[in-house]
Amino acid sequence: MEQRKLPNATIALVLGIISFIACCFSIGIGGVILSGIALYLANRDRKKYLQAPEEYSNYNQVKTARVIAIIGLILAIIALAYTVFTIIDAGGWEAYMHKVQSIIEKAQAQQ
């Protein structure tokens, strides 16, 4: 009997890798979403594999995707927590935006 590949292994791996980048550029929210989806897909494939291990050949890819998704989720949560802390430390959203605007103005004045 020929072994099949688990259907979501590649997409879970790609989403897990992209979640690393997304957690840095989207204040953590994008990373949480992408790594959450990757973790869900990897867990679905893991359950499928555990029901019939002899039918599938790429379980190592699923394990790798799951680990990367977990790491991406942790990093995204840390980035999100840092962003929330920064906004609270600035005195709320309006004070934070005022602070960001003043930093942008200073940078533009230096150029």
Backbone as JSON Lines, residues from 0, in Angstrom:
{"i":0,"aa":"M","n":[0.84,-1.19,0.0],"ca":[0.0,0.0,0.0],"c":[0.88,1.24,0.0]}
{"i":1,"aa":"E","n":[0.56,2.15,-0.86],"ca":[1.35,3.39,-0.97],"c":[0.92,4.38,0.12]}
{"i":2,"aa":"Q","n":[1.92,4.98,0.75],"ca":[1.62,5.95,1.8],"c":[1.27,7.3,1.19]}
{"i":3,"aa":"R","n":[0.31,7.95,1.81],"ca":[-0.1,9.29,1.37],"c":[0.56,10.33,2.26]}
{"i":4,"aa":"K","n":[0.5,11.58,1.81],"ca":[1.01,12.68,2.61],"c":[-0.15,13.3,3.38]}
{"i":5,"aa":"L","n":[0.15,13.76,4.57],"ca":[-0.87,14.45,5.35],"c":[-1.22,15.77,4.66]}
{"i":6,"aa":"P","n":[-2.49,16.1,4.54],"ca":[-2.9,17.19,3.66],"c":[-2.5,18.6,4.11]}
{"i":7,"aa":"N","n":[-2.4,18.84,5.39],"ca":[-2.15,20.2,5.87],"c":[-0.74,20.45,6.36]}
{"i":8,"aa":"A","n":[0.15,19.5,6.16],"ca":[1.5,19.6,6.72],"c":[2.26,20.79,6.14]}
{"i":9,"aa":"T","n":[2.23,20.95,4.83],"ca":[3.0,22.02,4.2],"c":[2.44,23.39,4.54]}
{"i":10,"aa":"I","n":[1.12,23.55,4.47],"ca":[0.52,24.85,4.77],"c":[0.73,25.22,6.23]}
{"i":11,"aa":"A","n":[0.68,24.25,7.13],"ca":[0.92,24.52,8.55],"c":[2.36,24.98,8.75]}
{"i":12,"aa":"L","n":[3.29,24.37,8.04],"ca":[4.7,24.76,8.14],"c":[4.91,26.18,7.61]}
{"i":13,"aa":"V","n":[4.31,26.48,6.48],"ca":[4.45,27.82,5.89],"c":[3.81,28.88,6.8]}
{"i":14,"aa":"L","n":[2.62,28.62,7.31],"ca":[1.97,29.57,8.21],"c":[2.77,29.77,9.49]}
{"i":15,"aa":"G","n":[3.35,28.71,10.01],"ca":[4.18,28.83,11.21],"c":[5.39,29.71,10.98]}
{"i":16,"aa":"I","n":[6.02,29.55,9.82],"ca":[7.18,30.38,9.5],"c":[6.78,31.84,9.29]}
{"i":17,"aa":"I","n":[5.68,32.06,8.59],"ca":[5.22,33.43,8.35],"c":[4.8,34.09,9.66]}
{"i":18,"aa":"S","n":[4.34,33.32,10.63],"ca":[3.92,33.9,11.91],"c":[5.09,34.55,12.64]}
{"i":19,"aa":"F","n":[6.32,34.05,12.41],"ca":[7.5,34.71,12.99],"c":[7.61,36.14,12.49]}
{"i":20,"aa":"I","n":[7.46,36.3,11.2],"ca":[7.56,37.63,10.59],"c":[6.38,38.49,11.0]}
{"i":21,"aa":"A","n":[5.19,37.91,11.0],"ca":[3.98,38.67,11.31],"c":[3.97,39.17,12.75]}
{"i":22,"aa":"C","n":[4.56,38.43,13.67],"ca":[4.53,38.89,15.06],"c":[5.39,40.12,15.26]}
{"i":23,"aa":"C","n":[6.35,40.35,14.38],"ca":[7.21,41.52,14.5],"c":[6.61,42.75,13.83]}
{"i":24,"aa":"F","n":[5.81,42.55,12.78],"ca":[5.32,43.68,12.01],"c":[3.86,44.02,12.25]}
{"i":25,"aa":"S","n":[3.14,43.23,12.96],"ca":[1.71,43.52,13.16],"c":[1.36,43.56,14.64]}
{"i":26,"aa":"I","n":[2.23,44.07,15.44],"ca":[2.09,44.19,16.9],"c":[1.62,42.9,17.58]}
{"i":27,"aa":"G","n":[1.92,41.78,16.97],"ca":[1.63,40.49,17.58],"c":[0.34,39.85,17.13]}
{"i":28,"aa":"I","n":[-0.62,40.64,16.68],"ca":[-1.93,40.1,16.34],"c":[-1.84,39.16,15.14]}
{"i":29,"aa":"G","n":[-1.14,39.56,14.1],"ca":[-0.99,38.71,12.92],"c":[-0.3,37.41,13.25]}
{"i":30,"aa":"G","n":[0.71,37.47,14.1],"ca":[1.42,36.26,14.5],"c":[0.54,35.31,15.28]}
{"i":31,"aa":"V","n":[-0.31,35.86,16.15],"ca":[-1.23,35.02,16.92],"c":[-2.2,34.32,15.98]}
{"i":32,"aa":"I","n":[-2.74,35.06,15.03],"ca":[-3.71,34.49,14.1],"c":[-3.06,33.4,13.24]}
{"i":33,"aa":"L","n":[-1.92,33.73,12.61],"ca":[-1.28,32.77,11.71],"c":[-0.76,31.54,12.44]}
{"i":34,"aa":"S","n":[-0.13,31.73,13.59],"ca":[0.38,30.57,14.32],"c":[-0.77,29.76,14.92]}
{"i":35,"aa":"G","n":[-1.86,30.41,15.26],"ca":[-3.03,29.69,15.74],"c":[-3.61,28.78,14.67]}
{"i":36,"aa":"I","n":[-3.71,29.31,13.46],"ca":[-4.2,28.51,12.33],"c":[-3.23,27.36,12.05]}
{"i":37,"aa":"A","n":[-1.94,27.66,12.05],"ca":[-0.94,26.62,11.8],"c":[-1.0,25.52,12.85]}
{"i":38,"aa":"L","n":[-1.16,25.91,14.09],"ca":[-1.24,24.92,15.17],"c":[-2.51,24.07,15.03]}
{"i":39,"aa":"Y","n":[-3.6,24.69,14.67],"ca":[-4.85,23.95,14.46],"c":[-4.69,22.92,13.34]}
{"i":40,"aa":"L","n":[-4.13,23.36,12.21],"ca":[-3.94,22.45,11.08],"c":[-2.98,21.31,11.42]}
{"i":41,"aa":"A","n":[-1.89,21.64,12.11],"ca":[-0.93,20.6,12.49],"c":[-1.55,19.6,13.46]}
{"i":42,"aa":"N","n":[-2.35,20.08,14.38],"ca":[-3.01,19.18,15.33],"c":[-4.04,18.29,14.64]}
{"i":43,"aa":"R","n":[-4.73,18.84,13.64],"ca":[-5.67,18.03,12.86],"c":[-4.95,16.88,12.15]}
{"i":44,"aa":"D","n":[-3.83,17.22,11.52],"ca":[-3.05,16.19,10.83],"c":[-2.45,15.2,11.82]}
{"i":45,"aa":"R","n":[-2.07,15.67,12.98],"ca":[-1.5,14.79,14.01],"c":[-2.54,13.75,14.44]}
{"i":46,"aa":"K","n":[-3.78,14.21,14.66],"ca":[-4.85,13.27,15.03],"c":[-5.1,12.26,13.92]}
{"i":47,"aa":"K","n":[-5.07,12.75,12.69],"ca":[-5.29,11.87,11.54],"c":[-4.18,10.81,11.47]}
{"i":48,"aa":"Y","n":[-2.94,11.24,11.71],"ca":[-1.81,10.31,11.69],"c":[-1.91,9.28,12.81]}
{"i":49,"aa":"L","n":[-2.27,9.72,13.99],"ca":[-2.33,8.81,15.13],"c":[-3.42,7.76,14.97]}
{"i":50,"aa":"Q","n":[-4.44,8.05,14.18],"ca":[-5.49,7.06,13.93],"c":[-5.02,5.95,12.98]}
{"i":51,"aa":"A","n":[-4.17,6.32,12.02],"ca":[-3.68,5.33,11.05],"c":[-2.26,5.69,10.62]}
{"i":52,"aa":"P","n":[-1.26,5.43,11.47],"ca":[0.12,5.85,11.17],"c":[0.72,5.18,9.93]}
{"i":53,"aa":"E","n":[0.25,4.01,9.59],"ca":[0.84,3.32,8.44],"c":[0.42,3.92,7.1]}
{"i":54,"aa":"E","n":[-0.6,4.79,7.11],"ca":[-1.1,5.37,5.86],"c":[-0.36,6.63,5.43]}
{"i":55,"aa":"Y","n":[0.39,7.26,6.33],"ca":[0.97,8.57,6.03],"c":[2.49,8.55,6.14]}
{"i":56,"aa":"S","n":[3.12,9.39,5.32],"ca":[4.59,9.36,5.26],"c":[5.27,10.63,5.76]}
{"i":57,"aa":"N","n":[4.57,11.73,5.92],"ca":[5.24,12.99,6.25],"c":[4.89,13.5,7.66]}
{"i":58,"aa":"Y","n":[4.85,12.6,8.62],"ca":[4.53,13.02,9.98],"c":[5.62,13.9,10.59]}
{"i":59,"aa":"N","n":[6.88,13.71,10.19],"ca":[7.95,14.57,10.71],"c":[7.72,16.03,10.33]}
{"i":60,"aa":"Q","n":[7.19,16.27,9.16],"ca":[6.88,17.63,8.73],"c":[5.78,18.23,9.61]}
{"i":61,"aa":"V","n":[4.82,17.43,10.0],"ca":[3.75,17.89,10.88],"c":[4.3,18.23,12.26]}
{"i":62,"aa":"K","n":[5.2,17.38,12.76],"ca":[5.81,17.66,14.07],"c":[6.59,18.96,14.04]}
{"i":63,"aa":"T","n":[7.35,19.18,12.95],"ca":[8.11,20.42,12.8],"c":[7.18,21.62,12.72]}
{"i":64,"aa":"A","n":[6.12,21.5,11.95],"ca":[5.15,22.59,11.81],"c":[4.51,22.92,13.15]}
{"i":65,"aa":"R","n":[4.23,21.89,13.93],"ca":[3.6,22.1,15.24],"c":[4.54,22.84,16.19]}
{"i":66,"aa":"V","n":[5.8,22.45,16.2],"ca":[6.79,23.12,17.06],"c":[6.97,24.58,16.64]}
{"i":67,"aa":"I","n":[7.09,24.8,15.34],"ca":[7.27,26.17,14.84],"c":[6.04,27.01,15.16]}
{"i":68,"aa":"A","n":[4.85,26.44,15.03],"ca":[3.62,27.17,15.34],"c":[3.57,27.54,16.82]}
{"i":69,"aa":"I","n":[3.98,26.63,17.68],"ca":[3.98,26.92,19.12],"c":[4.98,28.03,19.44]}
{"i":70,"aa":"I","n":[6.17,27.96,18.86],"ca":[7.17,29.01,19.08],"c":[6.66,30.34,18.54]}
{"i":71,"aa":"G","n":[6.07,30.32,17.35],"ca":[5.51,31.54,16.77],"c":[4.41,32.12,17.63]}
{"i":72,"aa":"L","n":[3.58,31.27,18.19],"ca":[2.49,31.72,19.06],"c":[3.05,32.37,20.32]}
{"i":73,"aa":"I","n":[4.06,31.77,20.9],"ca":[4.68,32.34,22.11],"c":[5.29,33.7,21.8]}
{"i":74,"aa":"L","n":[6.03,33.79,20.7],"ca":[6.64,35.07,20.33],"c":[5.58,36.13,20.04]}
{"i":75,"aa":"A","n":[4.51,35.74,19.38],"ca":[3.44,36.69,19.06],"c":[2.74,37.18,20.32]}
{"i":76,"aa":"I","n":[2.54,36.29,21.28],"ca":[1.91,36.69,22.54],"c":[2.82,37.64,23.3]}
{"i":77,"aa":"I","n":[4.11,37.37,23.27],"ca":[5.06,38.29,23.92],"c":[5.03,39.66,23.24]}
{"i":78,"aa":"A","n":[5.02,39.68,21.9],"ca":[4.97,40.95,21.16],"c":[3.67,41.69,21.44]}
{"i":79,"aa":"L","n":[2.57,40.97,21.5],"ca":[1.28,41.6,21.79],"c":[1.25,42.16,23.21]}
{"i":80,"aa":"A","n":[1.77,41.39,24.15],"ca":[1.82,41.86,25.54],"c":[2.7,43.1,25.67]}
{"i":81,"aa":"Y","n":[3.83,43.11,24.96],"ca":[4.71,44.28,24.99],"c":[4.01,45.5,24.4]}
{"i":82,"aa":"T","n":[3.27,45.32,23.32],"ca":[2.54,46.43,22.71],"c":[1.48,46.97,23.66]}
{"i":83,"aa":"V","n":[0.73,46.08,24.27],"ca":[-0.29,46.52,25.22],"c":[0.35,47.23,26.4]}
{"i":84,"aa":"F","n":[1.46,46.7,26.9],"ca":[2.17,47.36,28.0],"c":[2.65,48.76,27.59]}
{"i":85,"aa":"T","n":[3.17,48.89,26.39],"ca":[3.65,50.18,25.91],"c":[2.52,51.19,25.81]}
{"i":86,"aa":"I","n":[1.37,50.76,25.32],"ca":[0.22,51.67,25.21],"c":[-0.27,52.09,26.59]}
{"i":87,"aa":"I","n":[-0.34,51.14,27.51],"ca":[-0.77,51.47,28.88],"c":[0.25,52.38,29.55]}
{"i":88,"aa":"D","n":[1.53,52.11,29.34],"ca":[2.59,52.92,29.94],"c":[2.58,54.36,29.41]}
{"i":89,"aa":"A","n":[2.18,54.52,28.15],"ca":[2.13,55.86,27.57],"c":[0.94,56.66,28.1]}
{"i":90,"aa":"G","n":[-0.05,56.0,28.66],"ca":[-1.21,56.69,29.21],"c":[-2.46,56.49,28.38]}
{"i":91,"aa":"G","n":[-2.5,55.48,27.58],"ca":[-3.67,55.2,26.76],"c":[-3.36,55.35,25.28]}
{"i":92,"aa":"W","n":[-4.35,55.05,24.47],"ca":[-4.15,55.04,23.02],"c":[-3.81,56.43,22.48]}
{"i":93,"aa":"E","n":[-4.53,57.46,22.92],"ca":[-4.28,58.82,22.41],"c":[-2.88,59.31,22.79]}
{"i":94,"aa":"A","n":[-2.47,59.07,24.01],"ca":[-1.14,59.47,24.44],"c":[-0.07,58.69,23.67]}
{"i":95,"aa":"Y","n":[-0.33,57.43,23.42],"ca":[0.61,56.6,22.66],"c":[0.75,57.14,21.24]}
{"i":96,"aa":"M","n":[-0.38,57.45,20.6],"ca":[-0.34,57.98,19.24],"c":[0.34,59.35,19.19]}
{"i":97,"aa":"H","n":[0.13,60.15,20.21],"ca":[0.82,61.45,20.28],"c":[2.33,61.25,20.39]}
{"i":98,"aa":"K","n":[2.74,60.28,21.2],"ca":[4.16,59.97,21.36],"c":[4.76,59.48,20.03]}
{"i":99,"aa":"V","n":[4.05,58.62,19.34],"ca":[4.52,58.12,18.05],"c":[4.63,59.26,17.04]}
{"i":100,"aa":"Q","n":[3.63,60.13,17.03],"ca":[3.64,61.27,16.1],"c":[4.83,62.19,16.39]}
{"i":101,"aa":"S","n":[5.15,62.42,17.65],"ca":[6.29,63.28,17.96],"c":[7.61,62.63,17.54]}
{"i":102,"aa":"I","n":[7.71,61.32,17.66],"ca":[8.92,60.61,17.21],"c":[9.05,60.73,15.69]}
{"i":103,"aa":"I","n":[7.93,60.6,14.97],"ca":[7.97,60.74,13.52],"c":[8.38,62.15,13.12]}
{"i":104,"aa":"E","n":[7.84,63.15,13.79],"ca":[8.18,64.54,13.48],"c":[9.65,64.82,13.74]}
{"i":105,"aa":"K","n":[10.21,64.29,14.82],"ca":[11.63,64.47,15.12],"c":[12.51,63.81,14.04]}
{"i":106,"aa":"A","n":[12.1,62.64,13.6],"ca":[12.85,61.94,12.56],"c":[12.81,62.7,11.25]}
{"i":107,"aa":"Q","n":[11.67,63.27,10.93],"ca":[11.54,64.05,9.71],"c":[12.33,65.36,9.8]}
{"i":108,"aa":"A","n":[12.4,65.93,10.96],"ca":[13.16,67.18,11.14],"c":[14.66,66.94,11.0]}
{"i":109,"aa":"Q","n":[15.13,65.77,11.39],"ca":[16.54,65.45,11.29],"c":[16.97,65.2,9.85]}
{"i":110,"aa":"Q","n":[16.05,64.83,9.0],"ca":[16.38,64.55,7.6],"c":[16.44,65.85,6.91]}
